[in-house]
Amino acid sequence: MERIVISGSAGRSGVIRQLLADTTGVAIVAPDTEQPALLGSANLGKALLASAVTPLGKTRCASSTI
C-alpha cells in the first residue's frame, strides 16, 4: 500500500494525518474538496440522470484531486 486517502473533519488536521502516517508507515492524503462525499453523491446523481439520455461511459463528472 502506497497511501491512504482520508476525508472528513479529522482528515483536514495535519496533526491527525501525521499521526496516522507515523502509525501506518504510509503517506496519508486528503482530497482538495472540503466535502468529498457530497461531491461523489452529486456526481452519482448526475451520472444516473445523464445515463437516461446518453451512455454512462460518455458522462463527465466533476472530480477532486488529492
VOGU-94337 format. One record per residue (C-alpha): x, y, z; residue in three letters. Coordinates in pm, whole numbers, padded with zeros to 5 digits, always signed. Example, Ala and Ser with C-alpha at 12.3 -4.5 7.8 and 13.67 -1.06 7.14 Angstrom:
+01230-00450+00780Ala
+01367-00106+00714Ser
//
This chain:
+00000+00000+00000Met
+00146+00336-00104Glu
-00100+00579+00055Arg
-00423+00611+00248Ile
-00685+00865+00141Val
-00867+01022+00436Ile
-01168+01252+00437Ser
-01383+01423+00695Gly
-01303+01679+00961Ser
-01020+01483+01121Ala
-00858+01434+00781Gly
-00814+01811+00749Arg
-00586+01814+01053Ser
-00216+01792+00972Gly
-00155+01651+01321Val
-00402+01366+01267Ile
-00261+01288+00921Arg
+00093+01282+01059Gln
-00010+01058+01350Leu
-00171+00813+01107Leu
+00131+00826+00875Ala
+00369+00757+01165Asp
+00150+00471+01285Thr
+00094+00304+00947Thr
+00422+00392+00773Gly
+00245+00512+00458Val
+00153+00855+00323Ala
-00184+00994+00433Ile
-00351+01225+00181Val
-00676+01422+00181Ala
-00891+01533-00117Pro
-00874+01900-00215Asp
-01250+01937-00187Thr
-01396+02008+00157Glu
-01691+01769+00112Gln
-01578+01471-00100Pro
-01880+01260-00001Ala
-02120+01531-00120Leu
-01927+01569-00444Leu
-01940+01193-00500Gly
-02314+01183-00433Ser
-02376+01472-00671Ala
-02166+01303-00940Asn
-02356+00977-00897Leu
-02689+01158-00933Gly
-02563+01344-01239Lys
-02436+01023-01397Ala
-02763+00840-01332Leu
-02968+01122-01480Leu
-02738+01150-01780Ala
-02746+00775-01841Ser
-03115+00806-01922Ala
-03012+01025-02218Val
-02654+00922-02307Thr
-02441+00614-02249Pro
-02296+00625-01896Leu
-01937+00592-02021Gly
-01965+00925-02204Lys
-02083+01120-01899Thr
-01829+01359-01748Arg
-01848+01442-01379Cys
-01658+01677-01151Ala
-01378+01526-00951Ser
-01147+01611-00667Ser
-00772+01583-00659Thr
-00553+01465-00375Ile
//
